[in-house]
Amino acid sequence: MSEKKFPNYRLKSDSRMSAEKVVELYSLFEENGVHIWIDGGWGVDALLEEQTREHADLDIAIDHEHEAKMKELLAERGYKVVMTNDKTEWNYVLGDGQSNIDVHVFGFDEAGNNCYGTKYPKESLTGSGMINGVTVRCIEPNWMVQFHTRYELADTDRHDIRLLCEKFNIPLPESHKL
């Protein structure tokens, strides 16, 4: 079986997160009642239902109520907090020396209002995608595009959003046009 060639984008670190590792982690969480949503580059590829490029890490969104169990499960596998210059209580990186997980914690009150951490609108957490034949929860496509307009863009962002816009017939944001 030949290896798929991906665009040669410069990633933020030398580490790589494989599709197999993403599925392994997602399954671990699901088997233990920990619900996550795949965000970031892997979230885009989940929505596209195919891997379109290499990924340095796995971005996840997780409700604060599941955070302690997630940390426990990962600590058992050697994951520790990786010091970064933008670490907060609700946005941090966990790594095991080989792969990194960029954690985005949120919380909602009884009325459904975001009351903690990363400001995910409830409707943004309604996406579904597929990684290596496994169905995963992820960020809804329109929100994924919108989230990718809030910071300085890298080539990977332009790549990801162009493909999402094409697949889901979403207008390409002005910030992504060259």
FENKA-V69924 format. One record per backbone hydrogen bond with DSSP energy under -1.0 kcal/mol. NH is the residue of the N-H (numbers start at 1). CO is the residue of the C=O. If there is no record, write none. Layout:
BEGIN
nh	co
NH	CO
NH	CO
END
This chain:
BEGIN
nh	co
9	7
17	55
22	18
23	19
24	20
25	21
26	22
27	23
28	24
29	25
30	26
31	27
33	30
34	29
37	61
38	137
39	59
43	39
44	40
45	41
46	42
47	43
48	44
49	45
50	45
58	100
60	102
61	37
62	104
64	106
66	63
70	66
71	67
72	68
73	69
74	70
75	71
76	72
77	74
78	75
79	74
80	95
82	93
88	91
92	103
94	101
95	80
96	99
101	94
102	58
103	92
104	60
105	90
106	62
107	116
109	113
112	109
115	107
116	107
118	105
120	118
124	121
125	122
127	138
129	136
130	46
131	134
134	131
136	129
138	127
139	38
140	124
144	140
145	141
146	142
147	143
148	144
149	146
150	147
158	154
159	155
160	156
161	157
162	158
163	159
164	160
165	161
166	162
167	163
168	164
170	165
176	173
177	174
END
